[in-house]
Amino acid sequence: MKTLKLLFSLGLVVLVMGGCGTKRQYFQPEVLSGKVSYDGSLPASIMDSVREGATLENGQVITKQGLSNVVFPKGFSYLAEDKGRFVGVSTCGKLTVIDEKSVELFSHDFKSLIASASLKGNLLALVMASNELVLVDMNDAKHLLHLKQDNVFVLDSRIAAPYYLGDLIVYPTLDGKLVIVDEKSRKVIRDVVVSNEKFFGNIIYLQVLGDRLVAATKKKVVSINPKSMAFLEEEVKDVIVLENRIFVFTKDGRVILTDADLKVIKERKFPFATFAGTIYGNYVYMIEKGGYIIATDLDLVSVNVYKLPDPIESYMFTTGDTLYYENHFFKLNRK
């Protein structure tokens, strides 16, 4: 969220200062396969984005299903959605849940920043910016769970949300752990340390596929099943899981293809590429910050590079085969 990025900008300043004197090098494709153009305009520009959606300046929401007619009140940004219910939060800790007609179903003032959220029935699972894990019953606003984790001072802006797994709730903490809570007893049944980095150590990716849990921080990826746990240490920009394969996108422009247990199958390097986002289907489309789409098959064999209308310099969001950037959008893999 925008507020969290601002609050923890000190760490970014340190990184920038540390890089002074180093000439920035940019991704330059050897061959361009073509150019893409915008298909249309959005009602307003994107003002904030999270992993699961984006908020426009007019309050409208883009979710994984595309542009919605839902409109949040001024000062609220989209955070989560479940079965036609949408969670929005303000910069001062207020939370609202609205339906598809923008009618408020629930509201609460937490008086502190909310980092991520997930809905299931009447339950609202929250990770606070203070690294507190909270579970709220929206029927009566009762706090069913409140777990304080270690203090954090600098965050990666990519913050994973809690995940409901049957009768369990998996909380991704801001200090690099997965805390697994029994929904009924509200007791912690397990926690897994993914990474113990002091800065930018929060969980940035969390996905459950069958009986497997895949999570990542900016330094490490973990794959957990009932019988084993595997780790891969890399400078991580993003992670996706497709067809029992895991794709890890790194800070230095590599794409690493592994099996479900994180054993490396293949990798490709795109020199100086900075990955800003990823779309996937029959192909994997990497959005490169300098203004390119790098398309590859699921085996990392064939590669095609397309020129975007603009470099990525502000908020963007991807869903399905669509890239949303500023106040424009276009479709990928068009015929």
N, C-alpha and C positions, 0 to 999 in steps of 0.2 A: 504494500500500500504506500501511497505517496507520503503520508505522515511518517511512517517508519523509516522510509528512505531519508527523509530530512533529518529525523532525530539522530540517526546513526551515520550521518554524513562525515563526521570527524574521521572515521576510519578511511573513507574514500579520499579525503584530503591528504592523509598520511601517505596513501598509496601513490597519489598523483605527485606529491612532493618527492617521494622516493624515486620516481621515474624521470625526473627532470634531467635533461642532458642526453636522453636516449631518443634517437630519431624513430618515429613511428613508421613501421612498414605495413603496407596494405595488401590485401588479397588481390591478385591480378590473374584472372583466368587466361590460359593459353589460347583457348578457343571458346567463342560464344555460340551457343546453339540457337539463340534468338533473344527477343525482347518480349516482356509482358507489359500490358497497359492496364490502367484502371478500368473496371467494369462499371463503376458508379460511385456516387458520393453517399456518405452517411449524413443523418440529420444534423450532426454536430461532431466536433473533433473529440477524440479519446482524451480524457483527462486523467484516467487512472486505470491500471490493469493488474490483475492477479492471475495465477495459473489457470483458474477456471472461468475467467470472464473479464469484462472491461466495462467501464462506466463512461458515458459521453458527457460532455459539458452541459447538456440539457437534462441530465438525469436518467436518460435511457440506458438500457443494459444490453450488452452482448454476452450471451452464454455460449456453451459448446454447441447449442442448437442454432445459433445465429442471432441476428438482431431481433430483440424483443420489443414489444410495445410497453413493457413495464417501465415505469418512471419513478425513481426515488426522489424524495424531498431534497431540496437544496442543502448541500453540506454532507450528504450521505453518498457512500461509494459501495458498489456491489462486492460481496465477499463469497457467497455460496448460494446454491439452489437445490431444492429437492421437491419433486412432484408438484410443480407449480407454485412453490413458495420460495421467496427470494430474501436473502439476508443482506442488509445494508448496515454500514457502520459510519459513525462520524469521527472527526479528529479528536473529540473530547470524550470518547468512550460510550456514546449512546448507540444503541442497537435497535433496529427495526426489522420486522419480518412482514412482508406484504405479499398479496396474492397476484395473480395474473392481471387483475384489474386495478392494481396499485392500491388496493384497500389494505389498511394495516391490520394484521392478525395478532401481533405481539410487539411490545416495546419494553426496553429496560435500559436504565442508565447504570453502566458499570463503573463509571468515573475513572476509568483507565483505558488505555489503548488496547484494541483487540487485534491480534496478529492474524488469526485464521479461525474458521468456523465450519461446522458441518451439522446438518439437520437429519433427524430420523424420527418420524412420528412426533411425539411431544418433546423429544429430547434435543437439546442444543449443546453440542460439544464445542468448547472454545479453548484456544491457546492465546493467552494474554501476552502483551508486549513485555510484561514483567516476568515472563516465563512461568506463569501460573496456569495450571490445567483445571478447567472448570466444566462442570456438567449442570445444566439448568433444565428443570421441568417447566415448560412453557405454559402448562395448565394453571400453575399458581406462582410462577417466577421463583420457585424454591431452588436453592443451590444444593444439588445432590452430592457434589464432589468438588473439592478444592485442594489441589496438590501444588505446593510451592516447589519449584525446581531451582537449580543454581542460578545466580544472577548472571546476566549477559549484558554486554556493553556495546557491541558492534554486530549488526546482523547483515546477512545477505538478503536482499529484497525479495528473493524467490522463497516464499515461505509455504511449506506444505500444510495441508489441512488435516484434521482428525479423520479417521476412516472407521466406519462401522463394519465389523466383520462378524456376522452372526450375532451372538450374544456378547461379543467383545468390542471394545472401543480402542483403537490404536491411536495414541496421541504422539505426534512428532514434536519433540521439544525444541526449544531455541538453543539448547546447549548440546545438541547432537545425539539425543537418545530417542528410542521408541519405548513409550510407556504403555503397556497393554493392561487394560482395566476390564474387569467383569462388569457388564452393564447392570446386572441385577444386584449383586452384592456391593458394587462400587469399590471393590478392593483391587489393588495392583497384583496381578498374577505373574507378571514378568516385565523386566525392562532390559533393553538391549542398547549397549553403547556402540553407536555407529562411528562416531569420531569425537575426540575430546579437544578439538581446536578451541582456543580461547577467543579468537576473533573470527567472525563470519562462519561460525560452526553449526548453525541451525540446519535442520533437515529441510532440503529444498525439493525433494521428490519422494512421493510415497504412493505405491500402487500394490494392489492385491490381485493376484491372478491364480484362481483355484486355491491350492493350499500353500501358495508361495507368496512371500512378502518381499518386495523390492523397495529399497529406500536409498537415499543418497544425501551426502553433504557436499560441500564444494571440494572436499579432499578424498572422499571415499564412497564406494557403492557397496551395499550389502544385499545378499540374496539369502532369504531364510525359508526353509521348509521344515516340516516336523522332525526330520532326521538329521539335518545338517545346516551349516551356516558358512557362507563364502564371502570373501571381501575382495575388492579391487581398488587399489590406491591410485588415484589419478587426480589431476586438476580438472574438476568436473564443471561443465557449463550446463549440461542437460542430460536427461536419461529418458529413453522410451523403451517399452517392451512390446514386441511384435512376434506372434507365432512362436512363442517359447524361446525367443531370442532377445537379447538385451543390447541396445545400442547406447553407447556412452560417447557423448560429445565433449571434447576436452578444450581447455583454454588455449592450447597451442595449435588448434585447427585440425585435430585428428578425430576420426570417427572410428570407434573400436566396437567391433561386433563380437559378442560373446554368446555362449550357451546360457541356459538358465542358471548354471552354477558358476557363472562369471569366468569360465575358461575361455581365453581369447581364441576366436576362430580366424579373424582377419581384422586388419585395420588399414585405413587410408588416411593420408595426410594432405591437407589443403593449406599450403604455406601461408601464414599470416591471416588465415580466415578467422573472423570473430563471429561465432554463431549467436544470433539474436532470438531464434525460435525455430520450431520444427513442425512440419505437417507430415502426416504419413497415411498411407493406404496401400495401394499396390507398389508404390514407390515411397522413398523417404525424401522429403523436400526440406533442405536446410536453408533458412533465411540468413544470409550473410550481411552483417551490419553495414558493409561498404556499399550495398545496393545490388545484391545478386541472390538468385535462387540456385542452389546446388542440388540437383536431382540425382539420386542413385537407386539402383534396384536393391532388394533386400539382402543380396549377397555381396554388396559393395563391389560389383564387377563393372557395370557401365556407369558413366557419369556424363551428365549434360548440365551446362551452366547457362542461366538466363539472366538478362539484365533487368533489374527493377527500375521503375520510373524515378525512384529517389533512394538515397541512402537512408538507413534507419537511424534517426537522430532523436526520436521521441517515442511516446508510447505506441505499442503495437499489440495485436492479439491474433492468434490463429485458431481456427476451428474447422474441422472437416477439411474441405478443399479450398478454404477461403482465408485470405490474409486481410486483416483490417489494420490500416495504418493512418494516423492522423484522422482526416475526415473522408478517406477514400477506402475502397475495397476492390479486390479483384479475385477471380477464381483461378485456382491452379489446375493443371492437368486438363485444360479445356480441349475439346475436339474441334 
